Amino acid sequence: MNDPRRPDKKSRFKPPTSGAPSEDSTSDYMNILGMIFSMCGLMMKIKWCAWVAIYCSMIGFANSRAADDAKQTLSSFMLSISAVVMCYLQNPQPMTIPFLSST
């Protein structure tokens, strides 16, 4: 029997240490989505975009790590809040959801 495995190349599996940062970039994606929706809400006065921006900002904050830059998260929050405020300053009527409106 000829065994093709080389015993000198064997190494034991070592799981990654718990202190190593994971490569989960959900918070980055949510911050970028929040900024895109905020800009759509600000520029086009679409109220649901502004609310989705706040939702994305909250998800981005919830998934962020302590080592992440807090300035980006704070700017995402402030931009989304300003989008909601500006949408309702221009048109204070309640928001109608596009796919649920009967008219």
Secondary structure, DSSP 8 states (H G I E B T S, - for coil): ------GGG--------TTS-----HHHHHHHHHHHHHHHHHHH--HHHHHHHHHHHHHHHHT--TTS-HHHHHHHHHHHHHHHHHHHHH--S----TTT---
